[in-house]
Amino acid sequence: MLYLFRTYRDNKPALYSVFMLVGIFGVRFLIEFFKEPEGMIFFGVVSKTQMLNVPFILLGFVLFLFMRAGKLNYKT
């Protein structure tokens, strides 16, 4: 993570945030398959806790698309 931040912080803004959002919430989504179900089950497979992770994963992908399109330029 530190390597990504030091290497790409100037040329690719938001790459670190994209990696954090998709990485952390993606792993949380996968870990929930191994835990005891604690909430409602959607579609017979996905728990309520997993559904709470989905918006953050999608936000990471949308942020990645904006970054790739070059719409996240800022001056520090």
Stockholm file with secondary structure:
# STOCKHOLM 1.0

chainA/1-76         MLYLFRTYRDNKPALYSVFMLVGIFGVRFLIEFFKEPEGMIFFGVVSKTQMLNVPFILLGFVLFLFMRAGKLNYKT
#=GR chainA/1-76 SS CHHHHHHHTTTSTTHHHHHHHHHHHHHHHHHTTTSCCCSCEETTTEEHHHHHHHHHHHHHHHHHHHHHHTCCCCCC
#=GC SS_cons        CHHHHHHHTTTSTTHHHHHHHHHHHHHHHHHTTTSCCCSCEETTTEEHHHHHHHHHHHHHHHHHHHHHHTCCCCCC
//
